[in-house]
Amino acid sequence: MKVMVNPEKSASAIQLFWRNFRRNFFEMGAILPSSGALAQAGVAYLAQKQKPAQVLEVGAGTGAFTREIVPLLQPGDTLDVVEINPELMTHLQQRFRQAPAFKVTAGVEVNFITADIRRVPFQHPYDYIIFSLPLTNFPPSMVEEILNLMIEHLKPGGVFSYVKYIFIGRLKYLLGGSTVRTEMTANQKIIRGFASQYQIERRAVWRNIPPAWAYYWQKPHHQ
């Protein structure tokens, strides 16, 4: 599923991210692109891989996590990059064409998929899923649907990592109305249910705006 676009001049990653944040907080969930420290935490288990792997990145945005993923890929690896926002995907593809940090090693397959993650026609399960969508922004039914989908398409023994911003969710909870608070409480209950089955670790990342947790879940071999 390779998508080709015409080269064009794009805004800086921060300007582009901020513009889209103001347009649609539902999709973005943060005010700035993730820091290198947070991105490195997100790919920590991928960095330990010892054999060819199939990798899925969900919610690539302007490529903060992608930048850390690409150098870890070796011949035989596959990376599927999913981003729902066409403007962000165009910017990301431009970085693959022009930025040295996004230079892909020969023998690595990269597929760009501009779509809602729930509508992606998956071709295979994944060894690693690196997930950046703001789950607490979504309705509870969507959160459960997406997490079930991620576990379903994770290989036994595979690792799913995601980030949660420490202060944004709390601020939204305090400033939101009763409907927002009810949905956020339901979301946390759903996430905790999945975490009780799959979570193997979490790490605090303070060198990010805002600070964040990186969570790691692993699908059991017997599932």
N, C-alpha and C positions, 0 to 999 in steps of 0.2 A: 504494500500500500504506500508507494512512494509518491509524494506530492511535489511537483516542481513549480516554482514561481519565478516571475521575472525579477531581476535585481532592481532594487529601488532604495533610495536613501531613507533611513528610518531614524526616529528619535532615539535618544539614549535610552538604555534599559530603565533607568529610574524615572525619566519623564513619561515613558510609555506605560510603565507599571502604575504610576500615580494617576495618569489620565484614565486608565481602565478601572482603577480602584474607585475613583470618584463616580464613574458611570455605573459600576456594578459591584458593590461590596459583596453581594450574594456569591459571585464567582471568585472574587479575589481574596478577601479575608485578612489581608495584611496591608500595611500602608507603604512598605518598601520591599524590593526584592530580598530574598533570603541572603544572609551573609555567607561568606565562605565557611565559617565555622559551623553554621547550621547545615549547610549542604554537605560538608564532610561527615557530620554526624549521620545525616540521612543515608549516606552510601557506605557506612562503616562495615556492614556485613558483606556487601558486594565487593569491597576491597579485599576481603579474605578468600574470595573464590579461588578454587584450584583446578577448575575444568571449564570447558566452554559452557556458557550460560545464556539463557533467554531472559531478557530484562524488560520490564514494563515500567515506564515513567508516566504517572498520571498527574495532570495539571502542571505541565512543564513551565508555563508562564514565559518569562524572558530568558530562561535557561540557567538560573543559578545552580540548580541541582544537576542539570544536564552537563554543565561545565566540569563537574566533578566526576560524573559517570563516564564520559567519553575516554579519558586517559586510562581507565581501568579495563576497557574492552580490548580483547585480543582476538586474533583470527578464529573464526568459528562462533563468535558471540553474535547475538541478535539483540538490538534495542528497538522497541516500539515506543514512540513518543506520542502521547495523547494530550491535546490541548483543545478545549472547546472554542476558544476565542481566536477567530481568524487573524486579527491584527497581531496578536502575540505570536501566533504560529509563523506568520510571515517574517516577523522580526527574528525569531529563533532560527528559521531556515537560512536567513541571511547571515547569521553568525556562523552557521556550519559552512557556508561558502567562503567567508572572508576572515574569520577569526582563527589564529593559530591554535588557541586553546580548544577549538572544536574540530580540529583535524582528526579524521577517523582513520584508524589503522586499516591497511588493506586486509581484506578477508572478514571485516566486520560489516554486518548488514544493519542499516538504520532505516526505519520506516516512520514517516510522519503521518499522523492521523488526526485530522481536525474534526472532532466529534464529541458528543456527550459520551462519557465512559460507559454509560448504560446501553448505548446503541452501537458499540464497537463489535464487529463480527470476529471474535477472537479465533485465531487459527491453531493455537497451542497453549498449554499451561506455561507458567513462568517460574524460574528459579528465584528471582528477586522482583518484587514490586516496590517501587519507590513512589510514594503517594504524597501529594502536596495540596489536595483540595481541602477547603475549610469546612470540615464536617459539621461543626456546630452552627454553621449558617444555614444548613439544609433542614427541611421538614423531616421529622423522625422516620417516616416511611421511606424517604429517599436514603437516609443514612443506613437504615437496615438493608435496603436493596443493594446499595453500593458495596457495603462490607461483605454481604453474602457473596456478591459477584467476585470480589477480590479473593476471598478464601477459596471459592470454587475454582478459580483460574490460577491458583498457586499450587505448584507441585508439592507433593509430600516432602517435608524437610525444607521447603522453600521459606524465604523470609520476606515478610511484608513490613515496611517501615513507613511511618507517617509522623508529621509534626503537628504540634498544638501550641499556639501562641499563649503565653502565660497570662497576659493582662487583657488582651482584646476581648476574649470571651467573658471575662469577669466584668469588664466595663459595659459590654453589651447587655449582660444580665442585669446589672444595676440600673442602667438607663432605659432598658426596654420595658414595654408594658407587660401585662399579665400573660398575654398570648405568647410573647417572646420567651418569657421566663418558663412557662409551661413546656414549650417546645425544647428549650435548651436542657431542662431537667430530664425530659424524655430521651433526648439524644445521649446524654451522659449515661443514662441507665442502659441504653442499647450498647454503647461503646464499652462500658464496664462488663457487660455480659460476654462480648467477644473477647475482651482482654483476659477475663478469668479463664478462658479456654486456651488462648494462644500466646499471651504476652510472655516474653522471656527476659526483657530488659527495658529500662528507660533511662535517658540521660538528659540532664538540664544543660541547655546551651545559653549562656548569658551574653555571649558576644553576638547578639543579633538585636534588631529593632523590629518588634519587641522581643524580649527574651522568650525562649520556647523550650518545650520538651520534645525530645525525639523518642519515639516508641518503636519497639521491635516485637513483632509477632512471628511465630513459626508454626507452620502447619505440621501436625504429627505425621510420622511415616505411615501409621496404621489407618489414617483417615481416608 
